[in-house]
Amino acid sequence: MKNAFIFDIRSGEATENKFFVNRPSAQSKSKIDGAQNEILGFKKRAAPAWIYPVAWVIFGIGFVFLESFTDEAIDSGFYSAYSLFHYFFYIGIVLSVLGVGLIIIMTVRLRRADSDPVLAEMLKRADGLTLKALEEMGVPETAKKIDVLMPMQRTTKSGIIKPYAAYFKYINCAMWVYEGNGSLYFADSDGVRAIPHGRITSVVKTDKKVACFGWNKEGGIKHGEYSGSAKRAPTGVYKIKGYYSIVFNADDEPREIIFPAYERDILEALHGITLPG
């Protein structure tokens, strides 16, 4: 089923324009984009994303060499295998250690970057600009901040749209949800989207884990009210434990909006939303 909100990694913006009912001013959007690009650049310098897949490939090749040596050792004995395939043994160890070492180094650098005061100031500035844009678009102060799992796509230079997935399929996006005029409204720095209550057909709960990038809640995932609701992998990807899908009819085409299971309290407070157990 197609999602109502889709993030294009080439343009860096959400797509599906037909759901938008309001947009921030060009000046506000430019300031927000500049602040977000500054944050992205800081994180890329601290922990370049391409190193992770390279590290896993190196580790995988090393594992294959060690596995081949181990299989031979089981069949013919360690000393016999070593005399014939000792290079498998040493190559496997070197590549495995190198791969694991790179993963550990990048994980440490990413966590240091996340706790860096410089990044904290960048995030504070970006949040301030976003809140100002929301005020300009008429988003009420009573709107609740909620996480939305937005799938990714990639638009090629020739205009071809393709689904995109690396270690994860979704971006965990912070949005503001509120109600009015018989609709649910979802707002962020890209604009305000409206989903009429009358078009909502069902809410589905899925208990399996879903991988995503980004964590928007205050504090870490190991403490507080969100403890146990997600786990962070060494690659920086978050594994969310379960999610809800609100299904609605858009021009006779079913669409969905996906929320982490830990947002249950906010979803239950919305009119026209009946959550399964």
VOBA-1610 file (N, C-alpha, C; in pm, whole numbers, padded with zeros to 5 digits, always signed):
BEGIN
Met+00084-00119+00000Met+00000+00000+00000Met+00088+00126+00000Lys+00049+00223-00079Lys+00130+00344-00091Lys+00110+00434+00030Asn+00221+00493+00075Asn+00215+00582+00189Asn+00169+00721+00146Ala+00105+00792+00240Ala+00061+00927+00210Ala+00176+01027+00210Phe+00278+00999+00293Phe+00393+01087+00304Phe+00517+01012+00261Ile+00588+01063+00162Ile+00707+00997+00111Ile+00821+01099+00105Phe+00939+01055+00148Phe+01055+01144+00150Phe+01146+01112+00033Asp+01176+01211-00050Asp+01265+01193-00164Asp+01407+01233-00123Ile+01500+01137-00127Ile+01635+01165-00077Ile+01714+01255-00171Arg+01671+01267-00295Arg+01743+01353-00389Arg+01710+01501-00364Ser+01580+01528-00349Ser+01538+01667-00326Ser+01544+01705-00179Gly+01543+01603-00091Gly+01544+01631+00052Gly+01411+01682+00103Glu+01302+01655+00030Glu+01170+01704+00069Glu+01066+01593+00060Ala+00956+01615+00131Ala+00843+01522+00123Ala+00767+01544-00007Thr+00712+01437-00060Thr+00637+01445-00186Thr+00487+01433-00157Glu+00410+01389-00257Glu+00265+01375-00246Glu+00200+01511-00217Asn+00212+01599-00314Asn+00166+01737-00296Asn+00016+01752-00276Lys-00063+01653-00320Lys-00209+01670-00315Lys-00264+01676-00173Phe-00185+01634-00074Phe-00234+01639+00064Phe-00204+01771+00133Phe-00121+01855+00072Phe-00085+01982+00134Phe-00198+02084+00122Val-00222+02155+00233Val-00322+02262+00232Val-00258+02396+00269Asn-00132+02392+00310Asn-00060+02515+00345Asn+00089+02489+00335Arg+00164+02595+00303Arg+00309+02585+00291Arg+00376+02701+00364Pro+00499+02680+00413Pro+00571+02793+00474Pro+00615+02891+00365Ser+00643+03013+00406Ser+00691+03113+00310Ser+00826+03069+00255Ala+00860+03120+00138Ala+00987+03084+00074Ala+01105+03124+00162Gln+01093+03237+00230Gln+01200+03283+00317Gln+01220+03189+00436Ser+01109+03149+00499Ser+01117+03056+00613Ser+01174+02921+00570Lys+01127+02872+00454Lys+01174+02741+00407Lys+01323+02746+00376Ser+01369+02855+00320Ser+01512+02868+00288Ser+01597+02865+00415Lys+01553+02934+00519Lys+01627+02935+00645Lys+01630+02796+00708Ile+01516+02726+00705Ile+01508+02592+00763Ile+01599+02496+00687Asp+01593+02501+00554Asp+01678+02413+00472Asp+01825+02438+00500Gly+01862+02565+00517Gly+02001+02598+00546Gly+02045+02540+00680Ala+01958+02549+00781Ala+01990+02495+00913Ala+02001+02343+00910Gln+01912+02278+00836Gln+01915+02132+00826Gln+02037+02083+00748Asn+02075+02155+00644Asn+02195+02119+00569Asn+02321+02134+00654Glu+02320+02233+00742Glu+02432+02253+00833Glu+02445+02134+00928Ile+02331+02085+00978Ile+02330+01969+01068Ile+02378+01844+00995Leu+02326+01825+00873Leu+02364+01708+00794Leu+02513+01710+00763Gly+02566+01825+00728Gly+02708+01837+00698Gly+02794+01805+00819Phe+02751+01850+00936Phe+02825+01822+01060Phe+02831+01672+01086Lys+02718+01603+01070Lys+02714+01459+01094Lys+02795+01382+00991Lys+02792+01427+00867Lys+02869+01359+00762Lys+03018+01371+00788Arg+03061+01488+00834Arg+03204+01506+00864Arg+03247+01420+00983Ala+03157+01404+01079Ala+03189+01324+01198Ala+03191+01175+01167Ala+03096+01129+01087Ala+03084+00986+01058Ala+03028+00967+00918Pro+03115+00969+00815Pro+03069+00951+00677Pro+02988+00822+00660Ala+02870+00834+00603Ala+02778+00719+00595Ala+02834+00604+00512Trp+02918+00633+00413Trp+02965+00527+00323Trp+03059+00430+00393Ile+03118+00470+00506Ile+03214+00382+00574Ile+03144+00258+00632Tyr+03021+00274+00678Tyr+02949+00160+00736Tyr+02934+00043+00638Pro+02879+00066+00517Pro+02867-00047+00425Pro+03002-00108+00386Val+03106-00022+00372Val+03239-00074+00341Val+03288-00164+00455Ala+03268-00119+00578Ala+03311-00198+00695Ala+03241-00333+00700Trp+03111-00334+00672Trp+03036-00460+00676Trp+03079-00554+00563Val+03111-00497+00447Val+03160-00580+00336Val+03294-00644+00373Ile+03384-00564+00430Ile+03514-00617+00473Ile+03496-00728+00575Phe+03410-00703+00674Phe+03384-00805+00776Phe+03323-00930+00713Gly+03231-00912+00619Gly+03166-01027+00554Gly+03264-01114+00477Ile+03357-01049+00405Ile+03458-01124+00330Ile+03547-01201+00427Gly+03588-01133+00535Gly+03670-01200+00636Gly+03598-01320+00696Phe+03469-01305+00722Phe+03391-01415+00779Phe+03386-01535+00683Val+03373-01507+00554Val+03369-01615+00454Val+03501-01693+00454Phe+03614-01620+00461Phe+03745-01687+00466Phe+03757-01774+00592Leu+03717-01720+00706Leu+03725-01797+00831Leu+03631-01916+00829Glu+03513-01898+00771Glu+03417-02008+00763Glu+03471-02121+00675Ser+03535-02083+00563Ser+03593-02183+00473Ser+03703-02262+00544Phe+03787-02188+00617Phe+03894-02254+00692Phe+03837-02346+00800Thr+03734-02300+00869Thr+03672-02380+00977Thr+03611-02507+00921Asp+03543-02498+00807Asp+03482-02617+00745Asp+03590-02721+00710Glu+03702-02671+00657Glu+03811-02763+00622Glu+03873-02824+00747Ala+03886-02743+00854Ala+03943-02793+00980Ala+03854-02900+01041Ile+03724-02884+01029Ile+03631-02984+01083Ile+03643-03115+01007Asp+03660-03105+00874Asp+03668-03225+00791Asp+03802-03298+00803Ser+03912-03222+00805Ser+04044-03287+00798Ser+04134-03258+00918Gly+04086-03178+01014Gly+04168-03146+01130Gly+04235-03011+01114Phe+04262-02946+01227Phe+04316-02811+01224Phe+04453-02804+01157Tyr+04545-02892+01193Tyr+04681-02884+01142Tyr+04686-02911+00992Ser+04603-03004+00947Ser+04598-03032+00804Ser+04542-02913+00728Ala+04435-02855+00781Ala+04375-02738+00717Ala+04471-02620+00719Tyr+04543-02605+00829Tyr+04636-02492+00841Tyr+04750-02504+00741Ser+04799-02626+00720Ser+04910-02646+00628Ser+04870-02615+00484Leu+04743-02636+00452Leu+04696-02614+00315Leu+04632-02476+00295Phe+04562-02428+00398Phe+04483-02305+00383Phe+04513-02203+00492His+04640-02195+00533His+04672-02100+00640His+04645-01956+00599Tyr+04656-01928+00468Tyr+04631-01792+00422Tyr+04483-01755+00439Phe+04394-01857+00427Phe+04252-01832+00455Phe+04234-01787+00599Phe+04307-01852+00689Phe+04297-01824+00832Phe+04340-01681+00862Tyr+04456-01642+00811Tyr+04510-01510+00843Tyr+04433-01398+00772Ile+04396-01421+00646Ile+04317-01319+00574Ile+04182-01299+00644Gly+04120-01410+00686Gly+03992-01401+00755Gly+04001-01322+00884Ile+04105-01348+00963Ile+04122-01276+01090Ile+04147-01127+01065Val+04237-01096+00972Val+04271-00956+00946Val+04148-00878+00898Leu+04075-00934+00801Leu+03959-00863+00746Leu+03847-00851+00850Ser+03826-00955+00927Ser+03720-00951+01029Ser+03750-00846+01135Val+03877-00845+01182Val+03916-00746+01284Val+03908-00605+01227Leu+03951-00587+01101Leu+03946-00456+01038Leu+03802-00407+01025Gly+03713-00497+00980Gly+03572-00459+00965Gly+03508-00421+01096Val+03529-00504+01198Val+03472-00476+01331Val+03531-00346+01387Gly+03661-00327+01368Gly+03726-00206+01417Gly+03666-00080+01355Leu+03643-00083+01224Leu+03583+00033+01157Leu+03443+00060+01208Ile+03366-00047+01228Ile+03229-00031+01279Ile+03230+00033+01418Ile+03318-00015+01504Ile+03328+00041+01640Ile+03370+00187+01637Ile+03471+00218+01554Ile+03520+00356+01546Ile+03409+00450+01498Met+03336+00409+01394Met+03231+00494+01340Met+03116+00509+01438Thr+03085+00402+01511Thr+02978+00408+01612Thr+03014+00507+01722Val+03139+00501+01769Val+03185+00593+01874Val+03182+00737+01822Arg+03229+00759+01699Arg+03231+00895+01644Arg+03090+00950+01627Leu+02996+00862+01586Leu+02858+00906+01568Leu+02795+00945+01701Arg+02822+00866+01805Arg+02766+00897+01937Arg+02828+01023+01996Arg+02956+01043+01972Arg+03019+01167+02017Arg+02960+01287+01947Ala+02934+01271+01817Ala+02875+01382+01741Ala+02736+01415+01794Asp+02659+01311+01828Asp+02523+01332+01877Asp+02522+01410+02009Ser+02627+01396+02088Ser+02632+01464+02219Ser+02717+01592+02215Asp+02762+01631+02097Asp+02846+01749+02084Asp+02763+01877+02106Pro+02810+01969+02191Pro+02737+02095+02215Pro+02715+02177+02088Val+02808+02166+01993Val+02794+02239+01867Val+02671+02191+01792Leu+02652+02057+01788Leu+02535+02002+01722Leu+02408+02040+01797Ala+02414+02042+01928Ala+02298+02080+02009Ala+02251+02221+01974Glu+02346+02313+01953Glu+02311+02449+01915Glu+02249+02454+01776Met+02302+02373+01685Met+02246+02366+01550Met+02102+02316+01554Leu+02079+02211+01632Leu+01944+02154+01643Leu+01848+02254+01706Lys+01895+02326+01807Lys+01811+02426+01873Lys+01770+02536+01775Arg+01866+02580+01692Arg+01837+02683+01593Arg+01736+02632+01490Ala+01755+02508+01443Ala+01663+02450+01344Ala+01523+02434+01402Asp+01515+02390+01528Asp+01384+02375+01593Asp+01313+02509+01606Gly+01390+02613+01640Gly+01331+02747+01651Gly+01275+02796+01519Leu+01348+02773+01412Leu+01301+02814+01279Leu+01176+02736+01238Thr+01174+02606+01271Thr+01057+02523+01239Thr+00934+02570+01314Leu+00949+02598+01443Leu+00836+02644+01525Leu+00782+02778+01473Lys+00871+02863+01428Lys+00828+02992+01372Lys+00749+02970+01244Ala+00793+02876+01159Ala+00722+02846+01035Ala+00584+02786+01064Leu+00577+02699+01166Leu+00448+02640+01204Leu+00351+02748+01250Glu+00403+02845+01325Glu+00318+02956+01370Glu+00266+03037+01252Glu+00353+03060+01154Glu+00313+03134+01034Glu+00202+03063+00958Met+00206+02928+00960Met+00105+02849+00887Met-00022+02826+00968Gly-00030+02882+01088Gly-00151+02871+01167Gly-00165+02743+01246Val-00055+02670+01267Val-00060+02547+01347Val-00082+02588+01493Pro-00188+02536+01558Pro-00218+02577+01696Pro-00114+02528+01796Glu-00102+02600+01906Glu-00007+02562+02011Glu-00046+02430+02077Thr-00172+02391+02063Thr-00220+02266+02123Thr-00183+02143+02039Ala-00124+02163+01921Ala-00085+02050+01836Ala+00016+01961+01909Lys+00003+01831+01891Lys+00090+01735+01958Lys+00203+01693+01864Lys+00323+01693+01917Lys+00437+01648+01838Lys+00437+01495+01834Ile+00446+01439+01715Ile+00434+01294+01698Ile+00534+01246+01594Asp+00584+01126+01612Asp+00676+01066+01515Asp+00597+00994+01405Val+00639+01016+01282Val+00579+00952+01166Val+00689+00882+01088Leu+00666+00756+01054Leu+00765+00680+00976Leu+00737+00701+00828Met+00825+00777+00765Met+00805+00816+00626Met+00897+00735+00535Pro+00842+00656+00442Pro+00927+00577+00351Pro+01004+00668+00255Met+01112+00615+00201Met+01199+00695+00115Met+01187+00652-00030Gln+01212+00747-00118Gln+01222+00719-00260Gln+01339+00799-00316Arg+01381+00761-00435Arg+01490+00832-00502Arg+01448+00865-00644Thr+01450+00992-00679Thr+01418+01035-00814Thr+01548+01052-00892Thr+01563+00977-00998Thr+01685+00985-01078Thr+01688+01115-01159Lys+01803+01145-01218Lys+01817+01266-01300Lys+01722+01265-01419Ser+01687+01145-01465Ser+01595+01136-01579Ser+01448+01140-01536Gly+01425+01155-01405Gly+01288+01167-01356Gly+01222+01038-01315Ile+01296+00928-01317Ile+01239+00799-01277Ile+01239+00788-01125Ile+01124+00750-01068Ile+01110+00737-00923Ile+01128+00592-00881Lys+01217+00570-00786Lys+01244+00435-00738Lys+01237+00431-00585Pro+01186+00320-00529Pro+01192+00305-00383Pro+01337+00299-00339Tyr+01365+00348-00220Tyr+01502+00350-00170Tyr+01508+00284-00033Ala+01607+00201-00013Ala+01627+00139+00118Ala+01774+00103+00131Ala+01835+00145+00240Ala+01972+00106+00271Ala+01962+00002+00382Tyr+02008+00035+00503Tyr+01986-00052+00617Tyr+01846-00032+00672Phe+01779+00067+00621Phe+01649+00104+00671Phe+01563+00154+00555Lys+01432+00149+00575Lys+01338+00190+00470Lys+01272+00323+00503Tyr+01269+00358+00632Tyr+01193+00475+00676Tyr+01281+00582+00741Ile+01237+00706+00726Ile+01290+00818+00802Ile+01191+00845+00915Asn+01242+00856+01037Asn+01156+00887+01151Asn+01143+01039+01160Cys+01028+01091+01116Cys+01008+01236+01105Cys+00919+01288+01218Ala+00960+01399+01276Ala+00878+01465+01378Ala+00776+01554+01307Met+00647+01535+01342Met+00541+01618+01286Met+00450+01664+01399Trp+00364+01758+01368Trp+00268+01809+01466Trp+00128+01774+01416Val+00051+01703+01499Val-00082+01661+01459Val-00187+01736+01539Tyr-00294+01777+01471Tyr-00407+01842+01538Tyr-00532+01820+01453Glu-00647+01860+01509Glu-00775+01836+01442Glu-00851+01966+01423Gly-00940+01964+01323Gly-01024+02081+01297Gly-01096+02066+01165Asn-01217+02118+01155Asn-01295+02114+01030Asn-01311+01973+00975Gly-01325+01877+01066Gly-01348+01740+01023Gly-01227+01671+00964Ser-01109+01722+00992Ser-00988+01663+00934Ser-00878+01648+01038Leu-00786+01557+01009Leu-00661+01547+01083Leu-00556+01626+01005Tyr-00478+01706+01076Tyr-00374+01784+01011Tyr-00237+01738+01061Phe-00144+01726+00968Phe-00007+01688+00999Phe+00085+01797+00944Ala+00162+01857+01033Ala+00244+01970+00993Ala+00391+01949+01026Asp+00477+02002+00939Asp+00621+02008+00964Asp+00677+02123+00882Ser+00808+02126+00866Ser+00869+02239+00795Ser+00835+02242+00646Asp+00784+02132+00591Asp+00745+02129+00450Asp+00606+02187+00428Gly+00522+02185+00531Gly+00387+02237+00516Gly+00287+02161+00601Val+00159+02187+00576Val+00049+02123+00649Val-00029+02034+00553Arg-00051+01908+00595Arg-00132+01815+00516Arg-00263+01790+00589Ala-00370+01764+00513Ala-00501+01739+00572Ala-00553+01603+00527Ile-00604+01525+00625Ile-00666+01396+00597Ile-00806+01401+00658Pro-00914+01405+00576Pro-01050+01410+00630Pro-01082+01287+00715His-01147+01309+00829His-01184+01197+00916His-01267+01093+00842Gly-01358+01142+00756Gly-01449+01051+00688Gly-01383+00955+00591Arg-01258+00981+00556Arg-01189+00893+00462Arg-01107+00784+00531Ile-01097+00792+00663Ile-01023+00690+00736Ile-01105+00561+00741Thr-01046+00450+00696Thr-01118+00323+00688Thr-01078+00223+00795Ser-00955+00228+00841Ser-00911+00131+00942Ser-00779+00172+01003Val-00747+00109+01115Val-00616+00124+01178Val-00563-00016+01203Val-00443-00042+01156Val-00383-00175+01165Val-00259-00169+01253Lys-00244-00266+01341Lys-00125-00275+01424Lys-00036-00389+01375Thr+00093-00362+01363Thr+00190-00464+01324Thr+00293-00475+01435Asp+00313-00596+01485Asp+00402-00615+01600Asp+00548-00636+01563Lys+00577-00660+01436Lys+00717-00684+01399Lys+00797-00554+01404Lys+00928-00567+01415Lys+01016-00452+01423Lys+01029-00384+01286Val+01052-00254+01290Val+01073-00180+01167Val+01198-00094+01184Ala+01284-00094+01082Ala+01410-00018+01087Ala+01389+00122+01031Cys+01445+00220+01100Cys+01432+00358+01054Cys+01555+00438+01093Phe+01566+00557+01038Phe+01676+00647+01072Phe+01620+00767+01147Gly+01679+00798+01261Gly+01638+00916+01336Gly+01565+00885+01464Trp+01591+00967+01566Trp+01523+00957+01695Trp+01491+01099+01740Asn+01363+01128+01763Asn+01319+01265+01789Asn+01281+01294+01933Lys+01268+01190+02014Lys+01225+01209+02151Lys+01342+01257+02238Glu+01309+01333+02341Glu+01412+01382+02432Glu+01465+01267+02517Gly+01596+01268+02541Gly+01657+01162+02618Gly+01690+01042+02530Gly+01760+00947+02585Gly+01798+00828+02511Gly+01687+00724+02508Ile+01710+00619+02435Ile+01608+00515+02422Ile+01613+00414+02536Lys+01714+00422+02621Lys+01728+00326+02729Lys+01666+00373+02861His+01621+00498+02864His+01569+00553+02988His+01437+00624+02963Gly+01360+00643+03068Gly+01236+00719+03058Gly+01122+00639+02999Glu+01019+00712+02953Glu+00895+00646+02908Glu+00912+00566+02779Tyr+01018+00589+02704Tyr+01038+00518+02578Tyr+01135+00400+02592Ser+01173+00370+02714Ser+01264+00258+02739Ser+01202+00128+02690Gly+01277+00054+02610Gly+01229-00074+02558Gly+01148-00063+02430Ser+01120+00060+02384Ser+01037+00076+02264Ser+01119+00074+02136Ala+01251+00087+02150Ala+01338+00088+02032Ala+01478+00046+02072Lys+01554+00003+01975Lys+01691-00037+01997Lys+01778+00022+01887Arg+01895+00073+01925Arg+01984+00133+01827Arg+02093+00035+01788Ala+02105+00010+01657Ala+02206-00081+01604Ala+02340-00009+01592Pro+02452-00083+01580Pro+02583-00019+01565Pro+02592+00074+01445Thr+02510+00052+01344Thr+02511+00137+01225Thr+02441+00270+01247Gly+02378+00288+01365Gly+02304+00410+01391Gly+02157+00400+01357Val+02116+00287+01299Val+01976+00264+01264Val+01898+00224+01390Tyr+01774+00271+01398Tyr+01687+00237+01511Tyr+01590+00127+01471Lys+01575+00028+01558Lys+01476-00079+01538Lys+01357-00051+01630Ile+01247-00008+01571Ile+01127+00026+01646Ile+01043-00100+01667Lys+00995-00120+01789Lys+00918-00239+01823Lys+00769-00217+01795Gly+00728-00245+01675Gly+00588-00237+01637Gly+00547-00099+01586Tyr+00438-00098+01508Tyr+00390+00028+01453Tyr+00240+00018+01419Tyr+00177+00135+01408Tyr+00038+00146+01367Tyr+00030+00206+01228Ser-00067+00160+01151Ser-00089+00212+01017Ser-00233+00262+01008Ile-00250+00392+00986Ile-00383+00449+00963Ile-00410+00444+00813Val-00512+00370+00774Val-00546+00351+00633Val-00664+00443+00598Phe-00652+00512+00487Phe-00762+00599+00444Phe-00774+00598+00292Asn-00887+00647+00244Asn-00916+00647+00102Asn-00882+00783+00043Ala-00794+00785-00055Ala-00755+00909-00121Ala-00785+00896-00270Asp-00898+00959-00313Asp-00939+00950-00453Asp-00953+00804-00496Asp-01021+00726-00412Asp-01048+00584-00436Asp-00921+00498-00439Glu-00812+00551-00387Glu-00687+00476-00377Glu-00648+00467-00229Pro-00632+00346-00176Pro-00596+00336-00034Pro-00454+00387-00008Arg-00440+00466+00097Arg-00311+00515+00141Arg-00296+00485+00291Glu-00174+00499+00341Glu-00152+00476+00483Glu-00052+00577+00539Ile-00063+00597+00670Ile+00035+00676+00745Ile+00082+00588+00859Ile+00212+00577+00878Ile+00267+00481+00973Ile+00329+00554+01093Phe+00296+00503+01213Phe+00344+00563+01337Phe+00409+00456+01425Pro+00519+00488+01493Pro+00576+00394+01589Pro+00474+00359+01698Ala+00481+00236+01747Ala+00385+00191+01848Ala+00390+00276+01974Tyr+00505+00338+02003Tyr+00516+00417+02126Tyr+00434+00547+02120Glu+00372+00577+02004Glu+00287+00695+01993Glu+00140+00662+02019Arg+00113+00548+02079Arg-00025+00502+02101Arg-00110+00606+02175Asp-00057+00666+02281Asp-00135+00760+02362Asp-00184+00878+02279Ile-00099+00931+02192Ile-00140+01044+02108Ile-00244+00999+02007Leu-00225+00883+01947Leu-00320+00834+01847Leu-00457+00807+01908Glu-00459+00753+02029Glu-00586+00722+02095Glu-00667+00849+02125Ala-00600+00961+02140Ala-00669+01086+02171Ala-00731+01152+02049Leu-00703+01102+01929Leu-00755+01160+01806Leu-00895+01106+01776His-00984+01191+01729His-01119+01149+01695His-01119+01062+01570Gly-01205+00963+01571Gly-01218+00875+01454Gly-01111+00769+01445Ile-01024+00760+01547Ile-00917+00661+01547Ile-00944+00559+01657Thr-00970+00436+01618Thr-00989+00327+01713Thr-00874+00230+01695Leu-00789+00222+01795Leu-00669+00139+01784Leu-00699-00006+01822Pro-00643-00099+01746Pro-00655-00241+01785Pro-00573-00268+01909Gly-00603-00375+01981Gly-00530-00408+02104Gly-00389-00452+02081
//
